[in-house]
Amino acid sequence: MKARSIVAMLALFVFSTAIAQDEGISWDALSDGQREVLSQLEGSWDGLPAGRQQRLARGAERWAGMSAEDRERARRRFADWRSLSDERRELIRERARIFRDLPPEEQDRIRKNYRQFREMNRDRRQELRDRFMRMTPEQRKRLRDRMQKRPRPKRRD
């Protein structure tokens, strides 16, 4: 009996998710927390595309579950993002697309290098930035090419 109930509930969930993806989410179907976060969109909610409603609902759910510090950090990052020029934002989006298309091993390598850079002391990071900024475009290209061609250490399993 329990197995049938679970299967029925699972089927209902899958069916309702499929309907929600096609038709969107009604304002009343949102939780109180989601409606509070999205309150500025209440009047235009029904006119939003279903996919956008889904993304906003997921984002509002994440927001409702954040700590006060996480929310403040997100607000600052969003303000920083909004202050960027349209061209800069598009460049960042393009680089993110390129990164997502890389093989997982390459993504891991880039993340590792970034962590190592962030763990350096401030003076060393600034010294590397300054040295890079003093390079000519040709020198930067040669450096990038050399870094891409260098042998990679074998991964230990």
Beta strands, then each sheet from edge to edge (+ up, - down):
end
